[in-house]
């Protein structure tokens, strides 16, 4: 990773044309070849960039650009198109290169698999007397996250999402249609469980007789006790 802070002007040409006038900016050159131009704002989004595959070449500024105070010019040329990013650097404030190595990737906390495992361990959160039958209960169109029995022995199918939307309700509906064809399971109740359930999904679930359940990830892990809260 090369990180350069410099006063620069940037021109992009190709499918469209764009110009950034002379100003201090952050330039990032990544190991994959991508070049990004950032300002001190706009959160994570660069002002302009070139994605790989592309080639970066540098050369001393010449002619009118050199007379105007430019020291060097970066030309970033896309490999598969005519798109080009041209960076004219004037005063270089900082130029640092760091080998970041191979990134291990993002490890998400609170993903659906974690929620499923925690709810299976605390199956009584579905209601007193509930018992786990199994996780990933197989059907012809995919596994149901959790199959349980309530205190009366009735089957309960649970679909778990981090964010519950209409597609999740539709998915659970399809599972219920298949499970209810099995005389050993029917009638099967449905529970749609998520950390956040969108209003439209809640309305659809209620209309189809599916119970909604909001999961508190911290409470499931024992990090937060809801009963101890004042509000």
C-alpha positions in Angstrom: 0.0 0.0 0.0 1.4 3.4 -1.0 -0.1 6.4 0.7 0.6 9.9 -0.7 -0.7 13.2 0.6 -0.1 15.9 -2.0 -1.5 19.0 -3.6 -2.8 17.7 -6.9 -5.2 18.1 -9.7 -7.0 15.1 -11.1 -8.7 14.4 -14.5 -10.7 11.4 -15.4 -11.6 10.6 -19.0 -13.4 7.6 -20.6 -17.1 6.9 -20.3 -17.4 10.4 -18.8 -15.1 13.3 -18.0 -14.4 14.7 -14.5 -12.0 17.3 -13.1 -10.8 17.9 -9.6 -9.0 21.2 -9.3 -5.7 21.7 -7.4 -6.1 20.9 -3.7 -4.5 18.8 -0.9 -5.7 15.2 -1.3 -4.9 11.6 -0.2 -3.8 9.2 -2.9 -3.9 5.5 -2.3 -2.2 2.9 -4.5 -3.1 -0.6 -3.5 -1.3 -3.9 -4.2 -4.1 -5.0 -6.6 -3.3 -2.0 -8.8 -6.3 0.2 -7.8 -5.7 3.9 -7.3 -8.1 6.0 -5.2 -8.3 9.8 -4.7 -9.7 10.9 -1.3 -10.5 14.2 0.3 -10.8 14.9 4.0 -14.5 14.1 4.1 -17.1 12.0 2.4 -16.6 9.0 4.7 -15.1 6.0 2.9 -16.1 7.0 -0.6 -13.2 8.3 -2.9 -13.6 11.4 -5.1 -12.3 9.4 -8.0 -10.6 6.1 -8.6 -9.5 3.5 -11.1 -10.2 -0.2 -10.4 -7.9 -3.0 -11.6 -6.8 -4.2 -14.1 -4.9 -1.0 -14.8 -1.4 0.3 -15.1 0.2 3.2 -13.2 3.1 5.1 -14.8 4.8 8.2 -13.4 6.8 10.9 -15.2 8.2 14.3 -14.5 5.9 17.2 -15.2 6.7 19.1 -18.4 5.7 22.2 -20.3 3.0 24.4 -18.9 2.3 22.0 -16.0 5.9 22.2 -14.8 5.9 26.0 -15.2 2.7 26.0 -13.0 4.6 24.2 -10.2 3.8 20.5 -10.9 6.5 18.0 -10.1 5.2 14.8 -11.5 2.3 13.3 -13.4 0.6 9.9 -12.7 -1.2 8.3 -15.5 -3.5 5.4 -14.6 -4.7 3.5 -17.7 -7.4 0.9 -17.6 -6.4 -2.3 -19.3 -9.7 -3.3 -20.9 -11.0 0.2 -21.8 -10.0 3.7 -22.7 -10.7 5.0 -19.2 -7.8 7.0 -17.8 -7.0 8.8 -14.6 -4.4 11.5 -14.7 -3.0 13.0 -11.5 -0.8 16.1 -11.6 1.1 16.4 -8.4 2.5 19.7 -7.1 3.7 19.7 -3.5 4.1 16.2 -2.0 3.4 16.4 1.7 3.9 12.8 2.6 4.8 9.6 0.7 4.7 6.3 2.6 4.7 2.7 1.5 3.6 -0.1 3.8 3.4 -3.9 3.1 0.1 -4.9 4.7 0.5 -8.6 3.7 -2.4 -10.9 3.1 -5.6 -9.8 4.7 -7.4 -12.5 6.7 -10.8 -11.1 5.7 -13.7 -9.7 7.6 -15.1 -11.9 10.5 -18.6 -10.8 11.2 -20.1 -11.1 14.7 -23.8 -11.8 15.0 -24.2 -13.6 11.7 -27.1 -15.9 11.2 -25.1 -19.0 12.1 -24.2 -17.5 15.5 -27.8 -16.5 16.1 -29.0 -19.9 15.2 -26.6 -21.7 17.5 -27.4 -19.4 20.4 -31.2 -19.7 20.0 -30.9 -23.5 19.7 -29.0 -23.5 23.1 -31.8 -21.3 24.6 -34.8 -22.8 22.8 -37.0 -21.9 25.7 -36.9 -18.3 24.5 -39.5 -19.5 22.0 -41.8 -20.2 24.9 -41.8 -22.3 28.1 -41.6 -26.0 27.4 -40.2 -25.8 23.9 -37.7 -28.5 22.9 -35.1 -28.5 20.1 -35.6 -31.2 17.4 -32.6 -30.2 15.3 -30.9 -27.4 13.6 -30.7 -27.2 9.8 -33.8 -29.5 9.4 -33.7 -30.7 5.7 -36.4 -30.0 3.2 -36.5 -30.4 -0.6 -35.8 -26.7 -1.0 -33.2 -26.2 1.7 -32.8 -26.6 5.4 -35.0 -24.9 8.0 -32.8 -23.1 10.5 -34.5 -24.7 13.6 -37.2 -27.2 14.1 -38.6 -27.4 17.6 -41.6 -28.8 19.5 -43.7 -26.6 21.8 -45.0 -27.7 25.2 -48.0 -29.4 23.6 -45.7 -31.3 21.1 -46.6 -29.2 18.1 -43.9 -28.6 15.5 -42.4 -25.2 15.2 -40.2 -24.1 12.3 -37.9 -21.1 12.9 -36.3 -19.0 10.2 -33.5 -16.7 11.4 -32.1 -13.6 9.8 -29.9 -10.7 10.9 -32.3 -8.3 9.2 -35.8 -9.6 8.6 -37.4 -8.5 5.3 -40.2 -9.8 3.1 -37.9 -12.2 1.3 -37.3 -14.0 4.6 -41.0 -14.3 5.3 -41.5 -15.7 1.8 -38.7 -18.2 2.4 -40.3 -19.4 5.7 -43.7 -19.6 4.0 -42.3 -22.0 1.4 -40.7 -24.2 4.2 -44.0 -24.3 6.0 -45.9 -25.4 2.9 -43.5 -28.4 2.5 -43.4 -29.3 6.2 -47.1 -29.3 6.5 -47.3 -32.0 3.9 -45.6 -34.4 6.4 -48.4 -36.0 8.5 -45.8 -36.6 11.3 -45.2 -32.8 11.6 -48.4 -31.1 10.5 -49.7 -28.6 11.6 -46.4 -26.7 11.8 -46.2 -23.3 13.3 -43.8 -20.6 11.9 -41.6 -18.2 13.8 -39.6 -15.5 11.9 -36.7 -14.4 14.1 -34.3 -11.6 13.4 -32.3 -8.9 15.1 -34.4 -6.3 13.2 -37.7 -7.0 11.4 -38.9 -4.5 8.8 -42.5 -3.3 9.2 -43.6 -4.7 5.9 -42.2 -8.1 6.8 -43.9 -8.0 10.1 -47.3 -7.2 8.5 -46.8 -10.0 5.9 -45.8 -12.6 8.6 -48.8 -11.7 10.8 -51.1 -12.0 7.8 -49.8 -15.5 7.2 -50.1 -16.6 10.8 -46.3 -16.5 11.4 -45.0 -15.2 14.7 -42.3 -12.6 14.7 -39.5 -12.7 17.3 -36.8 -10.0 17.7 -33.4 -11.4 18.8 -31.1 -9.5 21.1 -27.6 -10.8 20.2 -25.9 -9.4 23.3 -28.6 -10.9 25.5 -28.3 -14.2 23.8 -24.5 -14.2 24.5 -25.1 -13.2 28.1 -23.3 -9.9 27.6 -26.4 -7.8 28.3 -29.3 -8.7 30.7 -32.5 -7.0 29.5 -34.1 -7.5 33.0 -31.4 -5.2 34.5 -32.2 -2.2 32.3 -34.0 0.9 33.6 -35.2 1.7 30.1 
